Amino acid sequence: MGNLTLIQCRFSRTRSWLLLVGWLFALSAGFSQTQEVPVYPSFDALQPVFSSGADTTYVINFWATWCKPCVKELPYFEEAYESYQGQPVRIILVSLDFPNQIESRLLPFIREKGLRSDVVVLTDPDANAWIPRIAEEWSGAIPATLVVNGTNRVFREGDFESLADLREFIRSCNN
């Protein structure tokens, strides 16, 4: 009977070890692949992404990895992404990183931070043409956030100080 218990214990440990190794392999495989991030060469190509549903609130944050205030507020957008799951709210992080830094800087940043919100890249060099289309009052400084719900639009230039601050801003578009 003692040998049977020993064999069961070894089998149980081996099975647990194999399950753990398999789970870790699957997990690491997801992180080692290049994450696909849509790159939009023009604002015209990007605009339909956040204007396609009157029943959905779009929270569009313009940011870059080299922008310290942008990076500081990203956790609030990630928390909002989690809290609005199952609701008609879509968080879109529009990266304005330089095209030559997408592979070397942006993609590693997304993986390291574990960003789950939709991330897209806008590489349109004619910022003077598309910035006023976002908001006339936008100077072009980032971070900047636009919330769109049907015909309602609110814009904010500058960072959010807390998740509550971001949520209040999102609510202001829905009122």
Z-matrix of the N, CA and C atoms (Angstrom, degrees):
N
C 1 1.447
C 2 1.516 1 110.56
N 3 1.355 2 116.25 1 -34.90
C 4 1.463 3 120.36 2 179.02
C 5 1.511 4 112.17 3 -61.94
N 6 1.344 5 118.35 4 -39.25
C 7 1.467 6 121.74 5 178.92
C 8 1.523 7 111.27 6 -65.82
N 9 1.327 8 117.38 7 -37.13
C 10 1.453 9 121.50 8 179.16
C 11 1.524 10 110.47 9 -63.53
N 12 1.318 11 117.70 10 -43.33
C 13 1.460 12 122.16 11 178.57
C 14 1.522 13 110.14 12 -63.37
N 15 1.329 14 117.45 13 -42.42
C 16 1.457 15 122.37 14 178.85
C 17 1.525 16 110.63 15 -62.47
N 18 1.347 17 116.80 16 -43.06
C 19 1.467 18 120.70 17 179.51
C 20 1.523 19 109.77 18 -65.63
N 21 1.347 20 117.95 19 -42.96
C 22 1.456 21 121.29 20 178.69
C 23 1.520 22 110.71 21 -62.33
N 24 1.316 23 116.80 22 -40.83
C 25 1.465 24 121.62 23 179.99
C 26 1.522 25 109.96 24 -63.81
N 27 1.363 26 116.67 25 -46.28
C 28 1.469 27 120.04 26 178.75
C 29 1.525 28 110.70 27 -62.91
N 30 1.359 29 116.86 28 -42.31
C 31 1.457 30 120.57 29 179.44
C 32 1.525 31 110.00 30 -62.71
N 33 1.333 32 115.87 31 -43.14
C 34 1.456 33 120.61 32 -179.48
C 35 1.526 34 110.82 33 -62.93
N 36 1.333 35 116.28 34 -43.81
C 37 1.470 36 119.81 35 178.01
C 38 1.527 37 110.59 36 -64.90
N 39 1.329 38 116.89 37 -43.15
C 40 1.461 39 120.77 38 -179.45
C 41 1.520 40 109.84 39 -63.13
N 42 1.329 41 116.74 40 -45.58
C 43 1.455 42 120.63 41 179.26
C 44 1.527 43 110.32 42 -61.95
N 45 1.311 44 118.16 43 -44.00
C 46 1.467 45 121.71 44 178.24
C 47 1.520 46 110.68 45 -62.44
N 48 1.315 47 115.95 46 -41.72
C 49 1.457 48 120.50 47 -179.83
C 50 1.523 49 109.96 48 -64.92
N 51 1.338 50 116.73 49 -43.60
C 52 1.464 51 120.39 50 178.87
C 53 1.523 52 111.07 51 -64.12
N 54 1.326 53 116.69 52 -41.20
C 55 1.458 54 119.47 53 177.16
C 56 1.528 55 110.90 54 -62.65
N 57 1.317 56 116.56 55 -42.72
C 58 1.461 57 120.87 56 179.19
C 59 1.529 58 110.70 57 -64.08
N 60 1.330 59 117.22 58 -46.19
C 61 1.466 60 120.87 59 179.62
C 62 1.530 61 109.96 60 -62.58
N 63 1.337 62 116.50 61 -43.47
C 64 1.463 63 120.26 62 178.67
C 65 1.512 64 112.06 63 -61.82
N 66 1.333 65 116.26 64 -43.35
C 67 1.457 66 120.44 65 179.32
C 68 1.533 67 110.76 66 -64.48
N 69 1.323 68 116.67 67 -44.01
C 70 1.466 69 120.07 68 178.81
C 71 1.521 70 111.37 69 -64.30
N 72 1.325 71 116.39 70 -38.98
C 73 1.461 72 120.00 71 178.75
C 74 1.524 73 110.12 72 -63.24
N 75 1.331 74 116.18 73 -46.15
C 76 1.466 75 120.24 74 179.31
C 77 1.522 76 110.93 75 -61.99
N 78 1.324 77 116.11 76 -42.24
C 79 1.455 78 120.91 77 179.32
C 80 1.523 79 111.27 78 -64.04
N 81 1.315 80 117.06 79 -46.49
C 82 1.463 81 120.02 80 -178.49
C 83 1.512 82 111.40 81 -69.11
N 84 1.336 83 117.48 82 -31.55
C 85 1.460 84 119.91 83 179.28
C 86 1.519 85 110.24 84 -62.35
N 87 1.327 86 117.20 85 -38.37
C 88 1.457 87 120.63 86 178.98
C 89 1.510 88 112.15 87 -65.54
N 90 1.323 89 117.36 88 -34.98
C 91 1.455 90 120.46 89 -178.50
C 92 1.517 91 113.02 90 -83.73
N 93 1.324 92 117.35 91 -22.31
C 94 1.458 93 118.25 92 -177.13
C 95 1.519 94 111.94 93 -84.21
N 96 1.336 95 117.18 94 -17.79
C 97 1.444 96 119.13 95 178.49
C 98 1.525 97 109.09 96 -75.75
N 99 1.320 98 115.55 97 151.19
C 100 1.450 99 119.30 98 176.29
C 101 1.514 100 108.37 99 -69.62
N 102 1.309 101 115.38 100 122.28
C 103 1.452 102 119.61 101 178.55
C 104 1.518 103 108.09 102 -72.27
N 105 1.308 104 115.79 103 132.30
C 106 1.452 105 118.92 104 179.07
C 107 1.517 106 109.53 105 -83.43
N 108 1.299 107 115.46 106 123.58
C 109 1.455 108 122.40 107 177.68
C 110 1.526 109 105.90 108 -123.38
N 111 1.325 110 117.18 109 119.99
C 112 1.463 111 118.81 110 179.43
C 113 1.529 112 111.56 111 -61.68
N 114 1.314 113 115.43 112 135.54
C 115 1.466 114 121.68 113 178.21
C 116 1.522 115 106.92 114 -113.39
N 117 1.328 116 115.16 115 123.30
C 118 1.457 117 121.32 116 -179.82
C 119 1.527 118 108.63 117 -107.02
N 120 1.326 119 117.34 118 118.40
C 121 1.463 120 120.58 119 -177.93
C 122 1.522 121 113.33 120 -76.90
N 123 1.340 122 116.34 121 -15.01
C 124 1.464 123 119.35 122 179.37
C 125 1.520 124 110.15 123 -141.97
N 126 1.311 125 115.39 124 153.58
C 127 1.456 126 120.46 125 177.01
C 128 1.524 127 110.17 126 -63.49
N 129 1.322 128 117.25 127 -36.79
C 130 1.462 129 120.63 128 179.15
C 131 1.525 130 111.29 129 -58.18
N 132 1.313 131 117.28 130 -36.91
C 133 1.465 132 121.03 131 178.35
C 134 1.529 133 111.23 132 -70.78
N 135 1.319 134 117.35 133 -33.46
C 136 1.457 135 122.28 134 -178.30
C 137 1.526 136 113.29 135 -79.20
N 138 1.298 137 118.07 136 -36.29
C 139 1.465 138 122.48 137 -170.87
C 140 1.529 139 114.18 138 -51.19
N 141 1.330 140 121.61 139 -41.50
C 142 1.471 141 119.72 140 178.97
C 143 1.529 142 114.11 141 -62.25
N 144 1.321 143 117.71 142 -21.86
C 145 1.463 144 121.05 143 -179.56
C 146 1.525 145 110.91 144 -60.61
N 147 1.320 146 117.45 145 -35.20
C 148 1.465 147 119.25 146 -177.75
C 149 1.519 148 113.86 147 -117.71
N 150 1.300 149 115.60 148 29.50
C 151 1.464 150 117.33 149 175.53
C 152 1.527 151 111.11 150 -144.20
N 153 1.318 152 116.35 151 31.42
C 154 1.454 153 118.53 152 -173.37
C 155 1.520 154 115.37 153 -104.82
N 156 1.313 155 119.50 154 6.34
C 157 1.457 156 118.96 155 -179.98
C 158 1.510 157 112.90 156 -153.87
N 159 1.321 158 116.46 157 121.03
C 160 1.461 159 120.87 158 -179.52
C 161 1.524 160 111.35 159 -71.81
N 162 1.329 161 116.81 160 -21.05
C 163 1.459 162 119.96 161 -178.47
C 164 1.526 163 112.84 162 -90.85
N 165 1.324 164 116.98 163 3.34
C 166 1.464 165 121.79 164 -177.14
C 167 1.522 166 110.12 165 -117.80
N 168 1.324 167 115.60 166 139.43
C 169 1.460 168 121.30 167 173.29
C 170 1.519 169 107.00 168 -94.56
N 171 1.321 170 116.43 169 124.36
C 172 1.464 171 122.23 170 178.92
C 173 1.524 172 108.92 171 -103.83
N 174 1.320 173 116.14 172 124.18
C 175 1.457 174 122.72 173 176.72
C 176 1.526 175 105.04 174 -108.88
N 177 1.330 176 116.38 175 107.55
C 178 1.462 177 121.71 176 -174.33
C 179 1.515 178 108.76 177 -112.35
N 180 1.323 179 115.35 178 114.47
C 181 1.459 180 120.91 179 -179.34
C 182 1.523 181 109.37 180 -108.24
N 183 1.326 182 116.26 181 126.74
C 184 1.461 183 122.47 182 177.07
C 185 1.520 184 107.10 183 -97.02
N 186 1.327 185 116.89 184 125.71
C 187 1.457 186 122.38 185 -170.77
C 188 1.527 187 109.95 186 -154.09
N 189 1.328 188 115.86 187 176.54
C 190 1.464 189 122.22 188 173.54
C 191 1.528 190 108.61 189 -155.91
N 192 1.311 191 116.08 190 154.59
C 193 1.468 192 120.09 191 -178.80
C 194 1.520 193 111.95 192 -66.55
N 195 1.324 194 117.68 193 -25.45
C 196 1.460 195 121.50 194 -178.49
C 197 1.528 196 112.69 195 -85.38
N 198 1.322 197 117.59 196 -1.52
C 199 1.467 198 123.28 197 -177.84
C 200 1.524 199 109.15 198 -98.22
N 201 1.322 200 116.53 199 108.25
C 202 1.469 201 121.38 200 -176.34
C 203 1.532 202 113.18 201 -59.11
N 204 1.345 203 119.88 202 -47.88
C 205 1.466 204 118.89 203 177.84
C 206 1.537 205 112.43 204 -62.35
N 207 1.330 206 116.63 205 -32.38
C 208 1.472 207 120.37 206 177.74
C 209 1.523 208 110.61 207 -63.19
N 210 1.313 209 115.50 208 -48.03
C 211 1.464 210 121.10 209 -178.16
C 212 1.524 211 110.00 210 -64.77
N 213 1.333 212 116.17 211 -37.38
C 214 1.466 213 120.84 212 -179.47
C 215 1.531 214 111.96 213 -62.26
N 216 1.331 215 117.68 214 -37.01
C 217 1.459 216 120.14 215 -176.63
C 218 1.528 217 113.95 216 -89.76
N 219 1.305 218 119.24 217 -9.77
C 220 1.468 219 121.07 218 -179.07
C 221 1.533 220 113.74 219 -54.15
N 222 1.332 221 119.47 220 -39.81
C 223 1.468 222 118.01 221 178.22
C 224 1.534 223 113.43 222 -57.85
N 225 1.330 224 118.08 223 -30.58
C 226 1.461 225 120.48 224 178.03
C 227 1.531 226 110.61 225 -67.07
N 228 1.326 227 116.12 226 -39.26
C 229 1.467 228 119.66 227 177.73
C 230 1.526 229 110.74 228 -68.31
N 231 1.318 230 116.40 229 -36.67
C 232 1.460 231 120.11 230 177.70
C 233 1.534 232 110.69 231 -67.02
N 234 1.320 233 117.25 232 -40.76
C 235 1.466 234 120.58 233 176.74
C 236 1.530 235 110.26 234 -65.34
N 237 1.320 236 116.96 235 -39.55
C 238 1.464 237 120.72 236 177.29
C 239 1.527 238 109.55 237 -63.86
N 240 1.317 239 116.82 238 -42.06
C 241 1.464 240 121.06 239 177.42
C 242 1.527 241 110.16 240 -55.11
N 243 1.320 242 116.13 241 -47.45
C 244 1.469 243 120.87 242 -179.91
C 245 1.526 244 111.44 243 -64.90
N 246 1.320 245 117.02 244 -44.14
C 247 1.467 246 120.08 245 -174.46
C 248 1.526 247 113.31 246 -72.72
N 249 1.333 248 117.99 247 -23.23
C 250 1.457 249 120.95 248 -179.53
C 251 1.533 250 112.91 249 -96.60
N 252 1.324 251 118.06 250 7.75
C 253 1.461 252 120.93 251 177.80
C 254 1.527 253 109.28 252 -55.60
N 255 1.323 254 116.08 253 135.95
C 256 1.453 255 120.74 254 178.99
C 257 1.516 256 113.83 255 82.76
N 258 1.331 257 116.87 256 -1.03
C 259 1.459 258 121.69 257 178.48
C 260 1.524 259 108.35 258 -112.18
N 261 1.320 260 117.91 259 160.46
C 262 1.469 261 119.60 260 -179.06
C 263 1.534 262 112.21 261 -79.00
N 264 1.323 263 115.24 262 59.79
C 265 1.467 264 122.00 263 178.13
C 266 1.520 265 106.96 264 -129.63
N 267 1.309 266 115.88 265 131.00
C 268 1.465 267 120.53 266 -179.85
C 269 1.526 268 109.20 267 -123.40
N 270 1.331 269 116.17 268 122.92
C 271 1.469 270 122.10 269 177.78
C 272 1.520 271 107.38 270 -95.58
N 273 1.330 272 116.69 271 124.11
C 274 1.470 273 121.97 272 179.24
C 275 1.519 274 108.05 273 -125.14
N 276 1.317 275 115.76 274 119.72
C 277 1.463 276 121.75 275 177.59
C 278 1.524 277 107.69 276 -98.60
N 279 1.331 278 116.24 277 110.75
C 280 1.462 279 121.28 278 -178.06
C 281 1.527 280 108.00 279 -95.88
N 282 1.315 281 115.18 280 105.19
C 283 1.458 282 120.15 281 179.80
C 284 1.521 283 109.98 282 -77.74
N 285 1.321 284 114.93 283 134.53
C 286 1.464 285 121.58 284 175.55
C 287 1.529 286 109.69 285 -108.68
N 288 1.330 287 115.85 286 24.13
C 289 1.462 288 120.13 287 177.30
C 290 1.525 289 110.06 288 -61.41
N 291 1.316 290 115.56 289 153.76
C 292 1.453 291 121.68 290 -179.53
C 293 1.528 292 109.81 291 -65.53
N 294 1.334 293 117.83 292 139.70
C 295 1.465 294 120.68 293 -177.55
C 296 1.541 295 113.92 294 -53.86
N 297 1.326 296 116.66 295 -35.11
C 298 1.470 297 118.55 296 -178.58
C 299 1.527 298 112.73 297 -77.61
N 300 1.345 299 117.87 298 -0.21
C 301 1.464 300 121.22 299 178.66
C 302 1.529 301 113.56 300 -113.69
N 303 1.317 302 116.98 301 7.07
C 304 1.469 303 119.59 302 -178.79
C 305 1.525 304 109.99 303 -62.81
N 306 1.321 305 117.00 304 -52.68
C 307 1.473 306 120.77 305 -178.50
C 308 1.526 307 112.40 306 -71.07
N 309 1.324 308 116.51 307 -41.01
C 310 1.462 309 119.75 308 -172.78
C 311 1.528 310 114.35 309 -83.96
N 312 1.321 311 117.17 310 -25.94
C 313 1.462 312 119.14 311 -175.11
C 314 1.540 313 113.57 312 -122.89
N 315 1.331 314 116.95 313 -50.41
C 316 1.465 315 120.16 314 -174.17
C 317 1.529 316 112.39 315 -67.11
N 318 1.329 317 117.59 316 -52.57
C 319 1.467 318 119.51 317 -177.71
C 320 1.524 319 112.53 318 -60.92
N 321 1.351 320 119.08 319 -44.16
C 322 1.475 321 117.82 320 175.23
C 323 1.533 322 112.28 321 -61.67
N 324 1.321 323 117.36 322 -36.63
C 325 1.462 324 121.80 323 178.76
C 326 1.530 325 110.18 324 -61.84
N 327 1.320 326 117.00 325 -46.15
C 328 1.466 327 121.65 326 179.92
C 329 1.520 328 110.30 327 -59.97
N 330 1.328 329 116.48 328 -43.56
C 331 1.470 330 120.40 329 179.21
C 332 1.522 331 111.23 330 -66.67
N 333 1.328 332 117.20 331 -46.18
C 334 1.471 333 121.09 332 -178.11
C 335 1.529 334 111.75 333 -61.96
N 336 1.316 335 116.59 334 -40.08
C 337 1.469 336 121.01 335 -178.06
C 338 1.526 337 112.07 336 -85.03
N 339 1.337 338 116.55 337 -11.69
C 340 1.461 339 120.13 338 -179.72
C 341 1.519 340 112.79 339 63.95
N 342 1.336 341 117.41 340 38.26
C 343 1.463 342 120.85 341 -177.76
C 344 1.520 343 110.51 342 -64.01
N 345 1.324 344 115.95 343 131.09
C 346 1.458 345 121.82 344 -179.44
C 347 1.528 346 112.08 345 -111.23
N 348 1.318 347 116.95 346 -17.40
C 349 1.464 348 120.68 347 176.24
C 350 1.523 349 108.72 348 -63.69
N 351 1.330 350 116.20 349 161.85
C 352 1.461 351 119.56 350 175.49
C 353 1.526 352 108.49 351 -68.48
N 354 1.316 353 116.64 352 124.77
C 355 1.463 354 121.69 353 176.95
C 356 1.519 355 107.68 354 -114.06
N 357 1.317 356 115.96 355 129.76
C 358 1.456 357 122.47 356 174.80
C 359 1.526 358 107.11 357 -130.86
N 360 1.314 359 115.88 358 161.32
C 361 1.463 360 121.08 359 179.31
C 362 1.518 361 108.39 360 -118.49
N 363 1.315 362 115.81 361 133.36
C 364 1.463 363 121.92 362 174.19
C 365 1.522 364 107.64 363 -111.16
N 366 1.329 365 116.38 364 119.83
C 367 1.472 366 120.42 365 -177.70
C 368 1.530 367 112.06 366 -112.73
N 369 1.319 368 117.42 367 14.13
C 370 1.460 369 121.80 368 -179.29
C 371 1.527 370 109.40 369 -61.75
N 372 1.343 371 117.91 370 115.00
C 373 1.466 372 120.10 371 -176.64
C 374 1.529 373 114.11 372 -75.83
N 375 1.339 374 117.42 373 -13.04
C 376 1.458 375 120.74 374 -176.73
C 377 1.526 376 111.09 375 -92.22
N 378 1.332 377 115.51 376 62.35
C 379 1.467 378 121.38 377 -177.22
C 380 1.524 379 112.36 378 -57.69
N 381 1.323 380 117.51 379 -33.82
C 382 1.471 381 119.69 380 -179.96
C 383 1.522 382 112.22 381 -63.20
N 384 1.313 383 117.07 382 -22.22
C 385 1.463 384 120.38 383 178.74
C 386 1.527 385 111.66 384 -86.28
N 387 1.327 386 118.60 385 -38.56
C 388 1.473 387 119.11 386 -174.30
C 389 1.521 388 114.61 387 -95.56
N 390 1.316 389 119.31 388 -23.89
C 391 1.475 390 120.43 389 -179.96
C 392 1.532 391 111.64 390 -58.82
N 393 1.335 392 120.27 391 -47.71
C 394 1.474 393 119.22 392 178.90
C 395 1.532 394 113.30 393 -64.10
N 396 1.323 395 117.31 394 -20.86
C 397 1.471 396 120.33 395 177.52
C 398 1.531 397 110.79 396 -74.37
N 399 1.318 398 117.01 397 -23.69
C 400 1.461 399 121.17 398 174.35
C 401 1.525 400 108.11 399 -76.50
N 402 1.337 401 115.11 400 -53.54
C 403 1.473 402 121.03 401 179.36
C 404 1.524 403 108.30 402 -161.31
N 405 1.309 404 115.91 403 128.60
C 406 1.469 405 120.69 404 179.43
C 407 1.523 406 111.96 405 -56.46
N 408 1.344 407 116.33 406 -35.09
C 409 1.462 408 120.57 407 -176.34
C 410 1.528 409 114.03 408 -81.76
N 411 1.321 410 117.95 409 -4.42
C 412 1.458 411 120.79 410 -177.29
C 413 1.521 412 110.88 411 -74.25
N 414 1.330 413 115.94 412 123.19
C 415 1.465 414 121.31 413 178.65
C 416 1.531 415 111.81 414 -77.94
N 417 1.319 416 116.21 415 -16.52
C 418 1.459 417 121.05 416 -176.59
C 419 1.520 418 112.72 417 106.05
N 420 1.349 419 116.49 418 -8.09
C 421 1.467 420 120.77 419 179.02
C 422 1.531 421 109.37 420 -71.04
N 423 1.327 422 114.86 421 148.06
C 424 1.462 423 119.97 422 175.33
C 425 1.514 424 109.04 423 -120.80
N 426 1.329 425 117.27 424 154.85
C 427 1.451 426 127.24 425 6.37
C 428 1.522 427 112.10 426 -75.02
N 429 1.325 428 113.79 427 155.13
C 430 1.458 429 121.60 428 176.18
C 431 1.523 430 107.01 429 -145.06
N 432 1.312 431 116.25 430 144.37
C 433 1.460 432 120.41 431 -176.11
C 434 1.515 433 110.18 432 -134.12
N 435 1.318 434 114.32 433 134.16
C 436 1.450 435 122.88 434 176.11
C 437 1.527 436 107.31 435 -118.36
N 438 1.326 437 116.75 436 131.95
C 439 1.460 438 121.42 437 174.09
C 440 1.520 439 106.50 438 -116.41
N 441 1.324 440 115.37 439 128.36
C 442 1.463 441 121.73 440 -177.85
C 443 1.522 442 108.58 441 -126.30
N 444 1.339 443 115.23 442 131.33
C 445 1.455 444 121.42 443 173.63
C 446 1.518 445 106.41 444 -141.48
N 447 1.329 446 116.12 445 103.03
C 448 1.470 447 119.94 446 -175.85
C 449 1.516 448 109.74 447 61.98
N 450 1.324 449 116.12 448 -119.46
C 451 1.470 450 120.13 449 178.96
C 452 1.522 451 112.23 450 -94.35
N 453 1.334 452 117.18 451 -5.50
C 454 1.468 453 120.63 452 178.29
C 455 1.528 454 110.01 453 -81.56
N 456 1.322 455 115.15 454 134.64
C 457 1.467 456 121.10 455 178.39
C 458 1.519 457 108.96 456 -141.12
N 459 1.331 458 115.77 457 134.40
C 460 1.464 459 120.23 458 170.93
C 461 1.516 460 107.22 459 -131.18
N 462 1.311 461 115.12 460 145.17
C 463 1.463 462 121.21 461 -175.98
C 464 1.516 463 109.60 462 -130.18
N 465 1.317 464 114.96 463 145.03
C 466 1.468 465 120.23 464 176.54
C 467 1.518 466 109.15 465 -142.27
N 468 1.301 467 114.95 466 127.14
C 469 1.470 468 121.34 467 173.31
C 470 1.518 469 106.61 468 -99.87
N 471 1.311 470 116.50 469 126.38
C 472 1.457 471 121.14 470 -178.24
C 473 1.515 472 110.34 471 118.97
N 474 1.326 473 114.60 472 171.94
C 475 1.462 474 119.39 473 -174.23
C 476 1.522 475 112.03 474 -92.66
N 477 1.326 476 114.17 475 163.97
C 478 1.456 477 121.57 476 176.25
C 479 1.518 478 108.03 477 -95.96
N 480 1.320 479 115.67 478 144.00
C 481 1.462 480 121.17 479 -177.73
C 482 1.522 481 113.31 480 -89.30
N 483 1.350 482 116.26 481 -15.95
C 484 1.465 483 119.63 482 -177.33
C 485 1.520 484 109.11 483 -164.31
N 486 1.317 485 115.45 484 168.12
C 487 1.463 486 120.97 485 174.07
C 488 1.523 487 109.73 486 -63.21
N 489 1.318 488 117.28 487 -40.07
C 490 1.474 489 121.18 488 178.67
C 491 1.530 490 110.44 489 -60.00
N 492 1.323 491 117.20 490 -39.73
C 493 1.463 492 122.91 491 177.94
C 494 1.532 493 109.97 492 -61.84
N 495 1.324 494 116.71 493 -44.91
C 496 1.468 495 121.18 494 178.82
C 497 1.528 496 110.60 495 -65.33
N 498 1.321 497 117.24 496 -45.33
C 499 1.470 498 120.46 497 -179.69
C 500 1.524 499 111.57 498 -60.62
N 501 1.315 500 116.55 499 -41.93
C 502 1.469 501 120.51 500 178.86
C 503 1.531 502 109.75 501 -61.98
N 504 1.309 503 116.89 502 -40.49
C 505 1.460 504 121.10 503 178.60
C 506 1.534 505 110.34 504 -63.42
N 507 1.326 506 117.10 505 -43.67
C 508 1.464 507 121.12 506 178.37
C 509 1.524 508 110.21 507 -61.72
N 510 1.329 509 116.79 508 -44.29
C 511 1.471 510 121.95 509 178.52
C 512 1.526 511 111.68 510 -59.70
N 513 1.330 512 116.27 511 -34.62
C 514 1.476 513 119.40 512 -177.23
C 515 1.518 514 111.68 513 -62.97
N 516 1.305 515 117.84 514 -23.75
C 517 1.469 516 120.74 515 178.93
C 518 1.523 517 110.94 516 -80.35
N 519 1.295 518 116.40 517 -26.58
C 520 1.464 519 121.07 518 -176.14
C 521 1.523 520 112.78 519 -89.76
N 522 1.319 521 118.14 520 0.33
C 523 1.473 522 121.00 521 -179.62
C 524 1.511 523 110.95 522 -99.85
